[in-house]
Amino acid sequence: MKYTLALIVFTVQEIIGLVLFLILNHYLGPKDGNTWNWAAIFKGILERLVLYISFIHDYPQIVIALSALKLGTRLHSEQSSEISNAYFLVGTLFSMLLAVISAIVTKALW
């Protein structure tokens, strides 16, 4: 039952996140007009799932690992990227904030 509740909280988080990221993409994202990048959406969901699971099980150290992975992949592809640093930073912070808030809600409901 606990994990069913966690799945519901995560799903609600992702719906809220979808709306927030569409707004963020409109203001800070690439100007090519492509708001539905399915690969980026999947990576974001996976990132928030890893954060969320880690937070509800009291492993906040995952933030360090994910930050290092994101920075490493960002530095490698920065030359050909249209994504601004502000968009990258704000998007990462939104992902972390959503996962933290959802984990707090989940733990309060448990």
DRENDO-1510 file (C-alpha; in Angstrom, 1 decimal, always signed):
<recs>
REC; n; res; u; v; w
REC; 1; MET; +0.0; +0.0; +0.0 .
REC; 2; LYS; +2.9; +2.4; +0.8 .
REC; 3; TYR; +4.3; +2.1; -2.7 .
REC; 4; THR; +0.9; +2.4; -4.4 .
REC; 5; LEU; +0.6; +5.8; -2.6 .
REC; 6; ALA; +4.2; +6.7; -3.7 .
REC; 7; LEU; +3.3; +5.8; -7.3 .
REC; 8; ILE; +0.3; +8.1; -7.1 .
REC; 9; VAL; +2.3; +11.0; -5.6 .
REC; 10; PHE; +5.0; +10.5; -8.3 .
REC; 11; THR; +2.4; +10.5; -11.1 .
REC; 12; VAL; +0.8; +13.7; -9.8 .
REC; 13; GLN; +4.3; +15.2; -9.6 .
REC; 14; GLU; +5.0; +14.3; -13.2 .
REC; 15; ILE; +1.8; +15.9; -14.4 .
REC; 16; ILE; +2.7; +19.1; -12.5 .
REC; 17; GLY; +6.2; +18.9; -13.8 .
REC; 18; LEU; +5.0; +18.5; -17.4 .
REC; 19; VAL; +3.1; +21.8; -17.2 .
REC; 20; LEU; +6.1; +23.6; -15.4 .
REC; 21; PHE; +8.6; +22.3; -18.0 .
REC; 22; LEU; +6.4; +23.4; -20.9 .
REC; 23; ILE; +6.3; +26.9; -19.4 .
REC; 24; LEU; +10.1; +26.8; -18.8 .
REC; 25; ASN; +10.7; +25.6; -22.3 .
REC; 26; HIS; +8.6; +28.4; -23.7 .
REC; 27; TYR; +10.7; +31.1; -22.0 .
REC; 28; LEU; +14.2; +29.7; -21.7 .
REC; 29; GLY; +14.3; +26.7; -24.1 .
REC; 30; PRO; +15.6; +26.4; -27.6 .
REC; 31; LYS; +13.8; +28.7; -30.1 .
REC; 32; ASP; +13.2; +26.0; -32.7 .
REC; 33; GLY; +9.7; +25.6; -31.5 .
REC; 34; ASN; +10.0; +21.9; -30.7 .
REC; 35; THR; +8.5; +21.6; -27.2 .
REC; 36; TRP; +7.8; +17.8; -27.3 .
REC; 37; ASN; +11.3; +16.3; -27.3 .
REC; 38; TRP; +10.3; +12.8; -26.2 .
REC; 39; ALA; +13.9; +11.7; -25.4 .
REC; 40; ALA; +14.3; +14.7; -23.1 .
REC; 41; ILE; +11.0; +14.1; -21.4 .
REC; 42; PHE; +11.9; +10.5; -20.8 .
REC; 43; LYS; +15.3; +11.4; -19.3 .
REC; 44; GLY; +13.6; +14.0; -17.1 .
REC; 45; ILE; +11.1; +11.4; -15.8 .
REC; 46; LEU; +13.9; +8.9; -15.1 .
REC; 47; GLU; +16.0; +11.6; -13.4 .
REC; 48; ARG; +13.1; +12.6; -11.1 .
REC; 49; LEU; +12.2; +8.9; -10.4 .
REC; 50; VAL; +15.8; +8.2; -9.3 .
REC; 51; LEU; +15.8; +11.3; -7.1 .
REC; 52; TYR; +12.3; +10.5; -5.7 .
REC; 53; ILE; +13.1; +6.9; -4.8 .
REC; 54; SER; +16.4; +8.0; -3.2 .
REC; 55; PHE; +14.8; +10.7; -1.1 .
REC; 56; ILE; +11.9; +8.5; +0.2 .
REC; 57; HIS; +14.5; +6.0; +1.3 .
REC; 58; ASP; +16.8; +8.6; +2.9 .
REC; 59; TYR; +19.7; +8.6; +0.3 .
REC; 60; PRO; +20.2; +12.2; -0.5 .
REC; 61; GLN; +23.7; +11.5; -1.7 .
REC; 62; ILE; +22.2; +10.7; -5.1 .
REC; 63; VAL; +22.1; +14.5; -5.8 .
REC; 64; ILE; +25.9; +14.5; -5.9 .
REC; 65; ALA; +26.0; +11.6; -8.3 .
REC; 66; LEU; +23.3; +12.9; -10.6 .
REC; 67; SER; +24.8; +16.4; -10.6 .
REC; 68; ALA; +28.2; +15.0; -11.6 .
REC; 69; LEU; +26.6; +12.9; -14.4 .
REC; 70; LYS; +24.6; +15.9; -15.7 .
REC; 71; LEU; +27.6; +18.2; -15.6 .
REC; 72; GLY; +29.8; +15.6; -17.3 .
REC; 73; THR; +27.4; +15.0; -20.2 .
REC; 74; ARG; +26.7; +18.8; -20.4 .
REC; 75; LEU; +30.4; +19.7; -20.8 .
REC; 76; HIS; +30.8; +17.1; -23.5 .
REC; 77; SER; +28.0; +18.3; -25.7 .
REC; 78; GLU; +28.1; +22.0; -24.9 .
REC; 79; GLN; +29.7; +23.1; -28.3 .
REC; 80; SER; +26.7; +22.0; -30.4 .
REC; 81; SER; +24.0; +22.7; -27.9 .
REC; 82; GLU; +21.3; +25.3; -28.3 .
REC; 83; ILE; +20.2; +25.0; -24.7 .
REC; 84; SER; +21.3; +27.9; -22.6 .
REC; 85; ASN; +23.0; +27.5; -19.3 .
REC; 86; ALA; +20.1; +29.2; -17.6 .
REC; 87; TYR; +17.6; +26.7; -19.0 .
REC; 88; PHE; +19.8; +23.8; -18.0 .
REC; 89; LEU; +20.3; +25.1; -14.4 .
REC; 90; VAL; +16.6; +26.1; -13.9 .
REC; 91; GLY; +15.4; +22.8; -15.3 .
REC; 92; THR; +17.7; +20.8; -13.0 .
REC; 93; LEU; +16.6; +22.8; -10.0 .
REC; 94; PHE; +12.9; +22.3; -10.9 .
REC; 95; SER; +13.5; +18.5; -11.2 .
REC; 96; MET; +15.2; +18.4; -7.8 .
REC; 97; LEU; +12.5; +20.6; -6.2 .
REC; 98; LEU; +9.7; +18.4; -7.6 .
REC; 99; ALA; +11.4; +15.3; -6.3 .
REC; 100; VAL; +12.1; +16.8; -2.9 .
REC; 101; ILE; +8.5; +18.1; -2.4 .
REC; 102; SER; +7.0; +14.8; -3.6 .
REC; 103; ALA; +9.3; +12.8; -1.2 .
REC; 104; ILE; +8.2; +15.1; +1.7 .
REC; 105; VAL; +4.5; +14.6; +0.8 .
REC; 106; THR; +5.0; +10.8; +0.5 .
REC; 107; LYS; +6.8; +10.5; +3.8 .
REC; 108; ALA; +4.1; +12.6; +5.5 .
REC; 109; LEU; +1.4; +10.4; +4.1 .
REC; 110; TRP; +3.2; +7.2; +5.2 .
</recs>
